Amino acid sequence: MTRVDEVVLATHNAKKLAELRRIVEASGLEMTVHGLTDVADYPDPAETETTFEGNALIKARAAVQATGMAALADDSGLEVDALNGMPGVRTARWSGPQATDESNRRLVLAQVDDVPDERRGARFVCAMALVLPDGTEHTLRAAMEGHLAHAESGTNGFGYDPIFIAEGREVTNGHLSPQEKDAISHRGKAVRAMVDHLRSLNDPREENR
């Protein structure tokens, strides 16, 4: 059984790194989490898969090859019912090659402008991959259900947070504190599940508890 004492998160997103570190610390798991700024630069791999899991594995495999450390990577996205599950894996680039969070949000809101409340269902999906130096791979998926707002609101979070209202909430994710979002988010759920898996690798007795 391979023990994992340190891991590199294959993302340039500082907020994702901070989120993972918060959840690892809260879990009590003794593991050092590195970001890509902590390791030597390497070329970003092309995300050519058509599933979240496939793209997460591409990123994690590249990080293992470049650093020699265990690597975590996620591929996350927004699925909108009225858009037949899109943007999906194109979430970050939905408004084009030069997409920004703002331009992506504006486009999605424009595309569902005439969609009534009962058909504005949506969800955030996160697939997380762990790849170890010995080639062992593990993936898992989590989701946060909700619906789209009619306009942007709130300045917290990132991406589509200001236009997404999670199930059971009355305000967008843009109004939630980092801790509130961690508790219900797709990524928070996926990270906690992955932390549980890492704990079982480091202490096999956890699997039987």
C-alpha positions, -999 to 999 in steps of 0.1 A, spaced: 0 0 0 15 33 -11 15 60 16 9 96 4 25 123 25 26 150 -1 6 158 -32 6 184 -59 -26 199 -71 -25 203 -108 -41 237 -112 -30 273 -116 -62 284 -97 -51 298 -64 -86 296 -50 -89 259 -58 -55 253 -40 -67 273 -10 -99 253 -9 -81 219 -10 -57 231 18 -86 242 40 -104 209 36 -72 188 42 -64 208 73 -100 205 86 -99 168 81 -69 163 103 -50 145 75 -13 151 78 -3 157 42 15 185 25 -4 200 -4 18 217 -31 6 240 -58 21 243 -93 39 275 -82 58 252 -58 72 230 -85 92 235 -117 72 247 -147 60 222 -172 37 225 -203 0 224 -196 -14 193 -212 -42 196 -238 -76 187 -223 -89 166 -251 -113 142 -234 -151 145 -236 -157 137 -199 -147 155 -167 -130 123 -154 -109 120 -186 -96 156 -184 -89 153 -147 -68 122 -154 -49 140 -182 -39 168 -158 -30 145 -129 -9 122 -151 10 152 -165 18 165 -130 30 131 -118 53 128 -148 67 163 -143 71 162 -105 74 126 -95 49 133 -67 14 120 -63 -10 144 -81 -45 155 -77 -65 172 -104 -101 181 -110 -122 190 -139 -153 209 -130 -181 224 -149 -216 237 -151 -244 216 -166 -275 236 -175 -307 216 -182 -321 241 -207 -288 239 -226 -289 201 -228 -262 197 -202 -238 223 -216 -214 241 -211 -201 208 -195 -165 202 -202 -164 235 -221 -174 255 -190 -142 275 -188 -141 283 -225 -179 287 -231 -177 322 -245 -147 315 -268 -109 311 -267 -104 344 -248 -132 336 -223 -133 352 -189 -155 344 -160 -175 375 -167 -180 368 -204 -190 332 -197 -216 343 -171 -230 369 -195 -233 343 -223 -251 317 -202 -276 342 -188 -283 355 -224 -288 319 -236 -314 312 -209 -329 347 -208 -364 335 -217 -363 303 -198 -389 302 -170 -379 295 -134 -391 259 -134 -367 250 -163 -336 268 -150 -322 237 -133 -285 233 -133 -257 217 -114 -220 220 -108 -201 188 -114 -166 180 -102 -146 149 -112 -114 145 -92 -85 123 -101 -56 110 -80 -26 95 -98 3 80 -78 39 77 -90 34 39 -93 7 44 -119 -23 38 -95 -53 59 -105 -85 67 -87 -114 90 -98 -146 101 -82 -174 125 -90 -196 148 -70 -223 174 -78 -241 204 -64 -277 207 -76 -294 241 -80 -307 266 -106 -296 297 -125 -304 331 -112 -318 358 -136 -289 382 -129 -255 382 -113 -253 388 -75 -225 385 -50 -188 389 -53 -175 358 -35 -163 326 -51 -153 325 -88 -165 313 -122 -203 310 -124 -209 314 -86 -226 348 -89 -254 333 -112 -259 299 -95 -283 293 -65 -276 260 -48 -305 238 -38 -319 249 -4 -304 284 -7 -320 317 -15 -289 335 -26 -262 328 -52 -229 311 -43 -215 346 -48 -229 355 -13 -216 324 5 -184 325 27 -157 300 17 -167 278 46 -204 278 36 -195 270 0 -170 242 10 -198 225 30 -221 221 0 -201 225 -32 -194 199 -58 -156 204 -53 -159 204 -15 -177 170 -17 -152 156 -41 -122 168 -21 -136 154 11 -142 121 -5 -107 121 -20 -93 130 14 -111 100 28 -95 78 1 -60 93 9 -66 86 46 -74 49 37 -42 47 17 -22 60 46 -40 39 72 -57 8 58 -76 3 91 -97 33 81 -114 12 54 -129 -11 80 -143 16 103 
